[in-house]
Amino acid sequence: MDVTEILSLLFGFIGTGIAIYQWAVLNESKKRNKEIQYLLAGVSNLSLAKQQAWINQISLLNNPQDPEQLAHARSCVRARDDLSEVHSLVSALEGVIDSDNSATTSILKKSLEQSKLNNQLQEEGLKNPTLVQNQKNNDQALEEATEH
């Protein structure tokens, strides 16, 4: 072998090594993007849940009678609105990472699947004869207690 063949072979190995390294970096980058996307989807869902909690709290407020109550009501509404903005921003960021695959949608589908499985589990539990007998005994005891 002459020097040019050795150099050519050496550069071939180096090129192959660089290609393998780039492939590994690209795959690792995709994994990291998915992790970030699911993290953002979780933050988005949390901000949506907190927004609903503020809506529930606001619904319990009476009409403000003095400036202090008005300030409190305004701060509650502001908190709700701020969480709405956080939800919108985080949802947009999550969508930028992979616009074809939504982590939020994936999480919702998984939650729905878990709910269906939970319903099936409860349905199977209701077929348990001891559970049915206990329910009948409880109903009977309740009827007797209300008659007296």
Stockholm file with secondary structure:
# STOCKHOLM 1.0

chainA/1-148         MDVTEILSLLFGFIGTGIAIYQWAVLNESKKRNKEIQYLLAGVSNLSLAKQQAWINQISLLNNPQDPEQLAHARSCVRARDDLSEVHSLVSALEGVIDSDNSATTSILKKSLEQSKLNNQLQEEGLKNPTLVQNQKNNDQALEEATEH
#=GR chainA/1-148 SS CCHHHHHHHHHHHHHHHHHHHHHHHHHHHHHHHHHHHHHHHHHHHHHHHHHHHHHHHHHTCCCCCSHHHHHHHHHHHHHHHHHHHHHHHHHHHHHHHCTTSCHHHHHHHHHHHHHHHHHHHHHHHHTCHHHHHHHHHHHHHHHHHHHC
#=GC SS_cons         CCHHHHHHHHHHHHHHHHHHHHHHHHHHHHHHHHHHHHHHHHHHHHHHHHHHHHHHHHHTCCCCCSHHHHHHHHHHHHHHHHHHHHHHHHHHHHHHHCTTSCHHHHHHHHHHHHHHHHHHHHHHHHTCHHHHHHHHHHHHHHHHHHHC
//
